[in-house]
Amino acid sequence: METVLTVDVGNTTTRFGLFAVEAAADPQPLGSCEFTTLSPLTRDEARVQIAQALALLPGNTVGGTILSCVVPSLTDAWRQALSVASGAKPLVVGPGLKSGVQMKYDDPSEVGPDRVADVVAARATYGAPAIVIDLGTTTNFEVVDEHGAFAGGIIAPGVALGARSLAQAAARLPIIELKAPRRVIGRNTRAAMQSGAVLGEVARIDGLLDAMIDEIGCADEPHIIVTGEGAATISTLLRHDATVDDTLTLRGLALLWHINQR
């Protein structure tokens, strides 16, 4: 079976997904895996990670590749490594790549490639309007308006980044496990920090969702999709109904690959 290898390079983790070439309309991953993002990274180190990923994924012939990379200094190494892996030039999400989505951003070239993939997959899977919450080094919100256009969004510090900043900036504060405490009012330092980091993130997301929904002004309630690190935990704490979608970004990359084959 001929496959498409999708690579999503984030600031903290790099995710791989393998998709059947013939699954154009509704791609579902044959498998996926995740590694720590190495920075700096050489082309050969990227080739090693690709080989390790393919060893973990179902054995198939890679017929095409597509890359989303939010770390500009790593893009060339990954592009070169993917060229070797597939024997063909990889697609790189960015200016010049067709997405099929109208961009209402002031400067569409500023939109991160992972955000483009999220929007493409959310619109294809859930329709419009929709709001994607992508949890990672940053917490990104992407808004798909009722016409299916990317209306813009929000970029905020991620929950793990906030917790690390607390521990680094305050000498007496420890590094904590990111889980929800049993009560809002902490009775020890770790519980107090967990409340601030995790429950504070939940309150921020709920508040921003309220504000965005009011600003969108759609007749229909937008579908809310949560993806990324800790999505299952965060979604259960939200006041808003939300769908957890672990492979949203990878599916968006697969859809972008198919769109650009036409």
Secondary structure as the mmCIF struct_conf table of DSSP 4:
data_model
#
loop_
_struct_conf.conf_type_id
_struct_conf.id
_struct_conf.beg_label_comp_id
_struct_conf.beg_label_asym_id
_struct_conf.beg_label_seq_id
_struct_conf.end_label_comp_id
_struct_conf.end_label_asym_id
_struct_conf.end_label_seq_id
STRN STRN1 GLU A 2 VAL A 9
BEND BEND1 ASN A 11 THR A 12
STRN STRN2 THR A 13 ALA A 20
TURN_TY1_P TURN_TY1_P1 VAL A 21 GLU A 22
BEND BEND2 ALA A 25 ASP A 26
BEND BEND3 LEU A 30 LEU A 30
STRN STRN3 GLY A 31 THR A 36
HELX_LH_PP_P HELX_LH_PP_P1 THR A 37 LEU A 38
BEND BEND4 SER A 39 PRO A 40
HELX_RH_AL_P HELX_RH_AL_P1 ARG A 43 LEU A 56
BEND BEND5 LEU A 57 LEU A 57
STRN STRN4 THR A 61 CYS A 69
BEND BEND6 VAL A 70 VAL A 70
HELX_RH_3T_P HELX_RH_3T_P1 PRO A 72 LEU A 74
HELX_RH_AL_P HELX_RH_AL_P2 THR A 75 SER A 86
BEND BEND7 GLY A 87 ALA A 88
HELX_LH_PP_P HELX_LH_PP_P2 LYS A 89 PRO A 90
STRN STRN5 LEU A 91 VAL A 92
BEND BEND8 VAL A 93 GLY A 94
TURN_TY1_P TURN_TY1_P2 PRO A 95 GLY A 96
BEND BEND9 GLY A 100 VAL A 101
STRN STRN6 MET A 103 MET A 103
BEND BEND10 TYR A 105 ASP A 107
HELX_RH_3T_P HELX_RH_3T_P2 PRO A 108 GLU A 110
BEND BEND11 VAL A 111 VAL A 111
HELX_RH_AL_P HELX_RH_AL_P3 PRO A 113 TYR A 126
BEND BEND12 ALA A 128 PRO A 129
STRN STRN7 ALA A 130 LEU A 135
BEND BEND13 GLY A 136 THR A 137
STRN STRN8 THR A 138 VAL A 144
TURN_TY1_P TURN_TY1_P3 GLU A 146 HIS A 147
BEND BEND14 GLY A 148 GLY A 148
STRN STRN9 PHE A 150 PRO A 157
HELX_RH_AL_P HELX_RH_AL_P4 VAL A 159 ALA A 169
BEND BEND15 ALA A 170 ALA A 170
TURN_TY1_P TURN_TY1_P4 ALA A 171 ARG A 172
HELX_LH_PP_P HELX_LH_PP_P3 LEU A 173 ILE A 175
BEND BEND16 ARG A 182 ILE A 185
BEND BEND17 ARG A 187 ASN A 188
HELX_RH_AL_P HELX_RH_AL_P5 THR A 189 GLN A 194
HELX_RH_PI_P HELX_RH_PI_P1 SER A 195 LEU A 199
HELX_RH_AL_P HELX_RH_AL_P6 GLY A 200 ILE A 216
BEND BEND18 ALA A 219 ASP A 220
HELX_LH_PP_P HELX_LH_PP_P4 GLU A 221 PRO A 222
STRN STRN10 HIS A 223 GLY A 228
TURN_TY1_P TURN_TY1_P5 GLU A 229 GLY A 230
HELX_RH_AL_P HELX_RH_AL_P7 ALA A 231 LEU A 237
BEND BEND19 ARG A 239 HIS A 240
STRN STRN11 THR A 243 VAL A 244
TURN_TY1_P TURN_TY1_P6 ASP A 246 THR A 247
HELX_RH_AL_P HELX_RH_AL_P8 LEU A 248 ILE A 259
TURN_TY1_P TURN_TY1_P7 ASN A 260 GLN A 261
#
